[in-house]
Amino acid sequence: MKYCELLGCKELTGTFCLSDDCVYGDMRGIAFERKGTIGRGSDKCDFYFYRN
């Protein structure tokens, strides 16, 4: 988020969050979970990977 702010394109931060969902959301044998991201208004990015 800070990097996007520095470059003057804060609105792109949510796009990076979305790309994480697309890349990590459908992996075989690994579950990707997060409750919030800074780019979507949370105070932190809390993401976890679990074997399933």
N, CA, C and O atoms as a Tripos MOL2 file, in Angstrom:
@<TRIPOS>MOLECULE
protein
  208   207    52     0     0
PROTEIN
NO_CHARGES

@<TRIPOS>ATOM
      1 N           0.8260   -1.1880    0.0000 N.3       1 MET1
      2 CA          0.0000    0.0000    0.0000 C.3       1 MET1
      3 C           0.8670    1.2470    0.0000 C.2       1 MET1
      4 O           0.6230    2.1810   -0.7640 O.2       1 MET1
      5 N           1.8750    1.2620    0.8550 N.am      2 LYS2
      6 CA          2.7360    2.4370    0.9350 C.3       2 LYS2
      7 C           3.4560    2.6790   -0.3780 C.2       2 LYS2
      8 O           3.6580    3.8250   -0.7790 O.2       2 LYS2
      9 N           3.8460    1.5980   -1.0510 N.am      3 TYR3
     10 CA          4.5340    1.7420   -2.3330 C.3       3 TYR3
     11 C           3.6130    2.3630   -3.3760 C.2       3 TYR3
     12 O           4.0240    3.2510   -4.1230 O.2       3 TYR3
     13 N           2.3850    1.9020   -3.4260 N.am      4 CYS4
     14 CA          1.4220    2.4770   -4.3680 C.3       4 CYS4
     15 C           1.1310    3.9310   -4.0320 C.2       4 CYS4
     16 O           0.9890    4.7610   -4.9310 O.2       4 CYS4
     17 N           1.0430    4.2450   -2.7520 N.am      5 GLU5
     18 CA          0.8420    5.6410   -2.3440 C.3       5 GLU5
     19 C           2.0150    6.4980   -2.7950 C.2       5 GLU5
     20 O           1.8280    7.5970   -3.3160 O.2       5 GLU5
     21 N           3.2300    5.9850   -2.5900 N.am      6 LEU6
     22 CA          4.4410    6.7050   -2.9860 C.3       6 LEU6
     23 C           4.4400    7.0060   -4.4850 C.2       6 LEU6
     24 O           4.8800    8.0730   -4.9130 O.2       6 LEU6
     25 N           3.9460    6.0630   -5.2690 N.am      7 LEU7
     26 CA          3.9030    6.2370   -6.7220 C.3       7 LEU7
     27 C           2.6750    7.0100   -7.1940 C.2       7 LEU7
     28 O           2.5450    7.3140   -8.3800 O.2       7 LEU7
     29 N           1.7710    7.3270   -6.2600 N.am      8 GLY8
     30 CA          0.5800    8.0890   -6.6190 C.3       8 GLY8
     31 C          -0.5270    7.2640   -7.2370 C.2       8 GLY8
     32 O          -1.3610    7.7930   -7.9720 O.2       8 GLY8
     33 N          -0.5450    5.9680   -6.9460 N.am      9 CYS9
     34 CA         -1.5830    5.1000   -7.5210 C.3       9 CYS9
     35 C          -2.1640    4.1860   -6.4420 C.2       9 CYS9
     36 O          -2.2200    2.9690   -6.6160 O.2       9 CYS9
     37 N          -2.5900    4.7730   -5.3410 N.am     10 LYS10
     38 CA         -3.1290    4.0340   -4.2030 C.3      10 LYS10
     39 C          -4.2810    3.1050   -4.6080 C.2      10 LYS10
     40 O          -4.4670    2.0460   -4.0100 O.2      10 LYS10
     41 N          -5.0430    3.5020   -5.6150 N.am     11 GLU11
     42 CA         -6.2050    2.7070   -6.0310 C.3      11 GLU11
     43 C          -5.8230    1.3440   -6.6010 C.2      11 GLU11
     44 O          -6.6860    0.4740   -6.7140 O.2      11 GLU11
     45 N          -4.5720    1.1330   -6.9590 N.am     12 LEU12
     46 CA         -4.1430   -0.1590   -7.5030 C.3      12 LEU12
     47 C          -3.9040   -1.2050   -6.4200 C.2      12 LEU12
     48 O          -3.7900   -2.3910   -6.7300 O.2      12 LEU12
     49 N          -3.8270   -0.8000   -5.1820 N.am     13 THR13
     50 CA         -3.5190   -1.7320   -4.1000 C.3      13 THR13
     51 C          -4.5180   -2.8840   -4.0450 C.2      13 THR13
     52 O          -4.1140   -4.0350   -3.8800 O.2      13 THR13
     53 N          -5.7880   -2.6060   -4.1760 N.am     14 GLY14
     54 CA         -6.8130   -3.6530   -4.1650 C.3      14 GLY14
     55 C          -6.6420   -4.6480   -5.2960 C.2      14 GLY14
     56 O          -7.0020   -5.8170   -5.1560 O.2      14 GLY14
     57 N          -6.0960   -4.1970   -6.4160 N.am     15 THR15
     58 CA         -5.8520   -5.0810   -7.5610 C.3      15 THR15
     59 C          -4.8080   -6.1320   -7.2070 C.2      15 THR15
     60 O          -4.9260   -7.2890   -7.6100 O.2      15 THR15
     61 N          -3.7980   -5.7340   -6.4620 N.am     16 PHE16
     62 CA         -2.7910   -6.7040   -6.0300 C.3      16 PHE16
     63 C          -3.4100   -7.7420   -5.0940 C.2      16 PHE16
     64 O          -3.0610   -8.9210   -5.1520 O.2      16 PHE16
     65 N          -4.3220   -7.3050   -4.2400 N.am     17 CYS17
     66 CA         -5.0330   -8.2390   -3.3570 C.3      17 CYS17
     67 C          -5.8450   -9.2280   -4.1890 C.2      17 CYS17
     68 O          -5.8540  -10.4240   -3.8980 O.2      17 CYS17
     69 N          -6.5110   -8.7450   -5.1990 N.am     18 LEU18
     70 CA         -7.3060   -9.6060   -6.0740 C.3      18 LEU18
     71 C          -6.4220  -10.6180   -6.7960 C.2      18 LEU18
     72 O          -6.8020  -11.7790   -6.9510 O.2      18 LEU18
     73 N          -5.2480  -10.1830   -7.2370 N.am     19 SER19
     74 CA         -4.3620  -11.1150   -7.9370 C.3      19 SER19
     75 C          -3.9020  -12.2280   -6.9930 C.2      19 SER19
     76 O          -3.7310  -13.3670   -7.4290 O.2      19 SER19
     77 N          -3.6990  -11.9210   -5.7100 N.am     20 ASP20
     78 CA         -3.3640  -12.9710   -4.7370 C.3      20 ASP20
     79 C          -4.4830  -13.9970   -4.6700 C.2      20 ASP20
     80 O          -4.2210  -15.2000   -4.6500 O.2      20 ASP20
     81 N          -5.7190  -13.5380   -4.6340 N.am     21 ASP21
     82 CA         -6.8630  -14.4590   -4.5940 C.3      21 ASP21
     83 C          -6.8630  -15.3730   -5.8120 C.2      21 ASP21
     84 O          -7.1280  -16.5690   -5.6930 O.2      21 ASP21
     85 N          -6.5720  -14.8240   -6.9670 N.am     22 CYS22
     86 CA         -6.5750  -15.6110   -8.2080 C.3      22 CYS22
     87 C          -5.4170  -16.6010   -8.2550 C.2      22 CYS22
     88 O          -5.5970  -17.7510   -8.6570 O.2      22 CYS22
     89 N          -4.2480  -16.1650   -7.8510 N.am     23 VAL23
     90 CA         -3.0530  -17.0110   -7.9250 C.3      23 VAL23
     91 C          -3.0730  -18.1010   -6.8620 C.2      23 VAL23
     92 O          -2.7970  -19.2630   -7.1620 O.2      23 VAL23
     93 N          -3.3920  -17.7440   -5.6310 N.am     24 TYR24
     94 CA         -3.3010  -18.6810   -4.5250 C.3      24 TYR24
     95 C          -4.6140  -19.3670   -4.1850 C.2      24 TYR24
     96 O          -4.6160  -20.3220   -3.4080 O.2      24 TYR24
     97 N          -5.7130  -18.9160   -4.7340 N.am     25 GLY25
     98 CA         -7.0180  -19.4170   -4.3410 C.3      25 GLY25
     99 C          -7.3870  -20.7990   -4.8290 C.2      25 GLY25
    100 O          -8.3500  -21.3870   -4.3370 O.2      25 GLY25
    101 N          -6.6450  -21.3360   -5.7870 N.am     26 ASP26
    102 CA         -7.0270  -22.6350   -6.3470 C.3      26 ASP26
    103 C          -5.8130  -23.5460   -6.5140 C.2      26 ASP26
    104 O          -5.6240  -24.1640   -7.5620 O.2      26 ASP26
    105 N          -5.0020  -23.6160   -5.4750 N.am     27 MET27
    106 CA         -3.8210  -24.4760   -5.5450 C.3      27 MET27
    107 C          -4.1770  -25.8800   -5.0550 C.2      27 MET27
    108 O          -4.9630  -26.0450   -4.1220 O.2      27 MET27
    109 N          -3.6080  -26.8450   -5.6740 N.am     28 ARG28
    110 CA         -3.8630  -28.2280   -5.3190 C.3      28 ARG28
    111 C          -3.0920  -28.5890   -4.0500 C.2      28 ARG28
    112 O          -1.8710  -28.4430   -4.0010 O.2      28 ARG28
    113 N          -3.8010  -29.0590   -3.0260 N.am     29 GLY29
    114 CA         -3.1660  -29.5110   -1.8040 C.3      29 GLY29
    115 C          -2.8650  -28.4240   -0.7840 C.2      29 GLY29
    116 O          -2.4140  -28.7160    0.3240 O.2      29 GLY29
    117 N          -3.1140  -27.1640   -1.1540 N.am     30 ILE30
    118 CA         -2.8400  -26.0550   -0.2500 C.3      30 ILE30
    119 C          -4.0330  -25.1090   -0.2460 C.2      30 ILE30
    120 O          -4.5120  -24.6990   -1.3030 O.2      30 ILE30
    121 N          -4.5040  -24.7670    0.9360 N.am     31 ALA31
    122 CA         -5.6050  -23.8060    1.0670 C.3      31 ALA31
    123 C          -5.0350  -22.4330    1.4250 C.2      31 ALA31
    124 O          -4.1500  -22.3260    2.2740 O.2      31 ALA31
    125 N          -5.5300  -21.4140    0.7940 N.am     32 PHE32
    126 CA         -5.1350  -20.0290    1.0480 C.3      32 PHE32
    127 C          -6.2870  -19.3350    1.7430 C.2      32 PHE32
    128 O          -7.4210  -19.3650    1.2660 O.2      32 PHE32
    129 N          -5.9940  -18.7100    2.8700 N.am     33 GLU33
    130 CA         -7.0550  -18.0490    3.6330 C.3      33 GLU33
    131 C          -6.5530  -16.7150    4.1580 C.2      33 GLU33
    132 O          -5.4040  -16.5920    4.5850 O.2      33 GLU33
    133 N          -7.4210  -15.7260    4.1220 N.am     34 ARG34
    134 CA         -7.1250  -14.4570    4.7870 C.3      34 ARG34
    135 C          -8.4280  -13.7580    5.1280 C.2      34 ARG34
    136 O          -9.4360  -13.8800    4.4320 O.2      34 ARG34
    137 N          -8.3650  -13.0210    6.2250 N.am     35 LYS35
    138 CA         -9.5600  -12.3270    6.6920 C.3      35 LYS35
    139 C          -9.5790  -10.8800    6.2460 C.2      35 LYS35
    140 O         -10.6510  -10.2790    6.1760 O.2      35 LYS35
    141 N          -8.4360  -10.3040    5.9450 N.am     36 GLY36
    142 CA         -8.4060   -8.9110    5.5340 C.3      36 GLY36
    143 C          -7.0730   -8.5120    4.9260 C.2      36 GLY36
    144 O          -6.0620   -9.1940    5.0920 O.2      36 GLY36
    145 N          -7.0980   -7.3960    4.2200 N.am     37 THR37
    146 CA         -5.8830   -6.8330    3.6320 C.3      37 THR37
    147 C          -5.8970   -5.3170    3.8170 C.2      37 THR37
    148 O          -6.9540   -4.6960    3.9220 O.2      37 THR37
    149 N          -4.7320   -4.7550    3.8520 N.am     38 ILE38
    150 CA         -4.6090   -3.3020    3.9580 C.3      38 ILE38
    151 C          -5.2560   -2.6500    2.7410 C.2      38 ILE38
    152 O          -5.9160   -1.6180    2.8580 O.2      38 ILE38
    153 N          -5.0640   -3.2530    1.5820 N.am     39 GLY39
    154 CA         -5.6150   -2.7160    0.3450 C.3      39 GLY39
    155 C          -7.1280   -2.6920    0.3020 C.2      39 GLY39
    156 O          -7.7260   -1.9660   -0.4940 O.2      39 GLY39
    157 N          -7.7460   -3.4900    1.1630 N.am     40 ARG40
    158 CA         -9.2070   -3.5320    1.2190 C.3      40 ARG40
    159 C          -9.7390   -2.9360    2.5160 C.2      40 ARG40
    160 O         -10.8930   -3.1620    2.8810 O.2      40 ARG40
    161 N          -8.8980   -2.1770    3.2090 N.am     41 GLY41
    162 CA         -9.3650   -1.4310    4.3640 C.3      41 GLY41
    163 C          -9.0420   -1.9860    5.7410 C.2      41 GLY41
    164 O          -9.3410   -1.3390    6.7440 O.2      41 GLY41
    165 N          -8.4440   -3.1590    5.8180 N.am     42 SER42
    166 CA         -8.0630   -3.7040    7.1240 C.3      42 SER42
    167 C          -6.7770   -3.0370    7.6130 C.2      42 SER42
    168 O          -6.0800   -2.3690    6.8500 O.2      42 SER42
    169 N          -6.4820   -3.2260    8.8740 N.am     43 ASP43
    170 CA         -5.2620   -2.6320    9.4170 C.3      43 ASP43
    171 C          -4.0340   -3.4960    9.1780 C.2      43 ASP43
    172 O          -2.9110   -3.0690    9.4480 O.2      43 ASP43
    173 N          -4.2430   -4.7320    8.6630 N.am     44 LYS44
    174 CA         -3.1170   -5.6180    8.3530 C.3      44 LYS44
    175 C          -3.5270   -6.6340    7.2940 C.2      44 LYS44
    176 O          -4.7120   -6.8590    7.0480 O.2      44 LYS44
    177 N          -2.5370   -7.2300    6.6840 N.am     45 CYS45
    178 CA         -2.7610   -8.3370    5.7500 C.3      45 CYS45
    179 C          -2.4850   -9.6160    6.5320 C.2      45 CYS45
    180 O          -1.3470   -9.8760    6.9240 O.2      45 CYS45
    181 N          -3.5100  -10.4020    6.7540 N.am     46 ASP46
    182 CA         -3.3320  -11.6530    7.4910 C.3      46 ASP46
    183 C          -3.6770  -12.8180    6.5780 C.2      46 ASP46
    184 O          -4.8450  -13.1570    6.3910 O.2      46 ASP46
    185 N          -2.6620  -13.4090    6.0250 N.am     47 PHE47
    186 CA         -2.9110  -14.5320    5.1300 C.3      47 PHE47
    187 C          -2.1960  -15.7640    5.6500 C.2      47 PHE47
    188 O          -1.1490  -15.6840    6.2920 O.2      47 PHE47
    189 N          -2.8050  -16.9230    5.3470 N.am     48 TYR48
    190 CA         -2.2870  -18.1860    5.8270 C.3      48 TYR48
    191 C          -2.4020  -19.2230    4.7210 C.2      48 TYR48
    192 O          -3.3250  -19.1920    3.9070 O.2      48 TYR48
    193 N          -1.4520  -20.1330    4.7100 N.am     49 PHE49
    194 CA         -1.4760  -21.2760    3.8040 C.3      49 PHE49
    195 C          -1.5710  -22.5220    4.6600 C.2      49 PHE49
    196 O          -0.8290  -22.6760    5.6310 O.2      49 PHE49
    197 N          -2.4870  -23.4170    4.2980 N.am     50 TYR50
    198 CA         -2.6830  -24.6690    5.0100 C.3      50 TYR50
    199 C          -2.6280  -25.8310    4.0230 C.2      50 TYR50
    200 O          -3.0750  -25.7120    2.8830 O.2      50 TYR50
    201 N          -2.0790  -26.9470    4.4730 N.am     51 ARG51
    202 CA         -2.1630  -28.1660    3.6670 C.3      51 ARG51
    203 C          -3.5580  -28.7270    3.8350 C.2      51 ARG51
    204 O          -4.0970  -28.7600    4.9410 O.2      51 ARG51
    205 N          -4.1340  -29.1630    2.7460 N.am     52 ASN52
    206 CA         -5.4600  -29.7780    2.8600 C.3      52 ASN52
    207 C          -5.5060  -31.1020    2.1480 C.2      52 ASN52
    208 O          -6.5440  -31.7630    2.1390 O.2      52 ASN52
@<TRIPOS>BOND
     1     1     2 1
     2     2     3 1
     3     3     4 2
     4     3     5 am
     5     5     6 1
     6     6     7 1
     7     7     8 2
     8     7     9 am
     9     9    10 1
    10    10    11 1
    11    11    12 2
    12    11    13 am
    13    13    14 1
    14    14    15 1
    15    15    16 2
    16    15    17 am
    17    17    18 1
    18    18    19 1
    19    19    20 2
    20    19    21 am
    21    21    22 1
    22    22    23 1
    23    23    24 2
    24    23    25 am
    25    25    26 1
    26    26    27 1
    27    27    28 2
    28    27    29 am
    29    29    30 1
    30    30    31 1
    31    31    32 2
    32    31    33 am
    33    33    34 1
    34    34    35 1
    35    35    36 2
    36    35    37 am
    37    37    38 1
    38    38    39 1
    39    39    40 2
    40    39    41 am
    41    41    42 1
    42    42    43 1
    43    43    44 2
    44    43    45 am
    45    45    46 1
    46    46    47 1
    47    47    48 2
    48    47    49 am
    49    49    50 1
    50    50    51 1
    51    51    52 2
    52    51    53 am
    53    53    54 1
    54    54    55 1
    55    55    56 2
    56    55    57 am
    57    57    58 1
    58    58    59 1
    59    59    60 2
    60    59    61 am
    61    61    62 1
    62    62    63 1
    63    63    64 2
    64    63    65 am
    65    65    66 1
    66    66    67 1
    67    67    68 2
    68    67    69 am
    69    69    70 1
    70    70    71 1
    71    71    72 2
    72    71    73 am
    73    73    74 1
    74    74    75 1
    75    75    76 2
    76    75    77 am
    77    77    78 1
    78    78    79 1
    79    79    80 2
    80    79    81 am
    81    81    82 1
    82    82    83 1
    83    83    84 2
    84    83    85 am
    85    85    86 1
    86    86    87 1
    87    87    88 2
    88    87    89 am
    89    89    90 1
    90    90    91 1
    91    91    92 2
    92    91    93 am
    93    93    94 1
    94    94    95 1
    95    95    96 2
    96    95    97 am
    97    97    98 1
    98    98    99 1
    99    99   100 2
   100    99   101 am
   101   101   102 1
   102   102   103 1
   103   103   104 2
   104   103   105 am
   105   105   106 1
   106   106   107 1
   107   107   108 2
   108   107   109 am
   109   109   110 1
   110   110   111 1
   111   111   112 2
   112   111   113 am
   113   113   114 1
   114   114   115 1
   115   115   116 2
   116   115   117 am
   117   117   118 1
   118   118   119 1
   119   119   120 2
   120   119   121 am
   121   121   122 1
   122   122   123 1
   123   123   124 2
   124   123   125 am
   125   125   126 1
   126   126   127 1
   127   127   128 2
   128   127   129 am
   129   129   130 1
   130   130   131 1
   131   131   132 2
   132   131   133 am
   133   133   134 1
   134   134   135 1
   135   135   136 2
   136   135   137 am
   137   137   138 1
   138   138   139 1
   139   139   140 2
   140   139   141 am
   141   141   142 1
   142   142   143 1
   143   143   144 2
   144   143   145 am
   145   145   146 1
   146   146   147 1
   147   147   148 2
   148   147   149 am
   149   149   150 1
   150   150   151 1
   151   151   152 2
   152   151   153 am
   153   153   154 1
   154   154   155 1
   155   155   156 2
   156   155   157 am
   157   157   158 1
   158   158   159 1
   159   159   160 2
   160   159   161 am
   161   161   162 1
   162   162   163 1
   163   163   164 2
   164   163   165 am
   165   165   166 1
   166   166   167 1
   167   167   168 2
   168   167   169 am
   169   169   170 1
   170   170   171 1
   171   171   172 2
   172   171   173 am
   173   173   174 1
   174   174   175 1
   175   175   176 2
   176   175   177 am
   177   177   178 1
   178   178   179 1
   179   179   180 2
   180   179   181 am
   181   181   182 1
   182   182   183 1
   183   183   184 2
   184   183   185 am
   185   185   186 1
   186   186   187 1
   187   187   188 2
   188   187   189 am
   189   189   190 1
   190   190   191 1
   191   191   192 2
   192   191   193 am
   193   193   194 1
   194   194   195 1
   195   195   196 2
   196   195   197 am
   197   197   198 1
   198   198   199 1
   199   199   200 2
   200   199   201 am
   201   201   202 1
   202   202   203 1
   203   203   204 2
   204   203   205 am
   205   205   206 1
   206   206   207 1
   207   207   208 2
@<TRIPOS>SUBSTRUCTURE
     1 MET1         2 RESIDUE 1 A MET
     2 LYS2         6 RESIDUE 1 A LYS
     3 TYR3        10 RESIDUE 1 A TYR
     4 CYS4        14 RESIDUE 1 A CYS
     5 GLU5        18 RESIDUE 1 A GLU
     6 LEU6        22 RESIDUE 1 A LEU
     7 LEU7        26 RESIDUE 1 A LEU
     8 GLY8        30 RESIDUE 1 A GLY
     9 CYS9        34 RESIDUE 1 A CYS
    10 LYS10       38 RESIDUE 1 A LYS
    11 GLU11       42 RESIDUE 1 A GLU
    12 LEU12       46 RESIDUE 1 A LEU
    13 THR13       50 RESIDUE 1 A THR
    14 GLY14       54 RESIDUE 1 A GLY
    15 THR15       58 RESIDUE 1 A THR
    16 PHE16       62 RESIDUE 1 A PHE
    17 CYS17       66 RESIDUE 1 A CYS
    18 LEU18       70 RESIDUE 1 A LEU
    19 SER19       74 RESIDUE 1 A SER
    20 ASP20       78 RESIDUE 1 A ASP
    21 ASP21       82 RESIDUE 1 A ASP
    22 CYS22       86 RESIDUE 1 A CYS
    23 VAL23       90 RESIDUE 1 A VAL
    24 TYR24       94 RESIDUE 1 A TYR
    25 GLY25       98 RESIDUE 1 A GLY
    26 ASP26      102 RESIDUE 1 A ASP
    27 MET27      106 RESIDUE 1 A MET
    28 ARG28      110 RESIDUE 1 A ARG
    29 GLY29      114 RESIDUE 1 A GLY
    30 ILE30      118 RESIDUE 1 A ILE
    31 ALA31      122 RESIDUE 1 A ALA
    32 PHE32      126 RESIDUE 1 A PHE
    33 GLU33      130 RESIDUE 1 A GLU
    34 ARG34      134 RESIDUE 1 A ARG
    35 LYS35      138 RESIDUE 1 A LYS
    36 GLY36      142 RESIDUE 1 A GLY
    37 THR37      146 RESIDUE 1 A THR
    38 ILE38      150 RESIDUE 1 A ILE
    39 GLY39      154 RESIDUE 1 A GLY
    40 ARG40      158 RESIDUE 1 A ARG
    41 GLY41      162 RESIDUE 1 A GLY
    42 SER42      166 RESIDUE 1 A SER
    43 ASP43      170 RESIDUE 1 A ASP
    44 LYS44      174 RESIDUE 1 A LYS
    45 CYS45      178 RESIDUE 1 A CYS
    46 ASP46      182 RESIDUE 1 A ASP
    47 PHE47      186 RESIDUE 1 A PHE
    48 TYR48      190 RESIDUE 1 A TYR
    49 PHE49      194 RESIDUE 1 A PHE
    50 TYR50      198 RESIDUE 1 A TYR
    51 ARG51      202 RESIDUE 1 A ARG
    52 ASN52      206 RESIDUE 1 A ASN
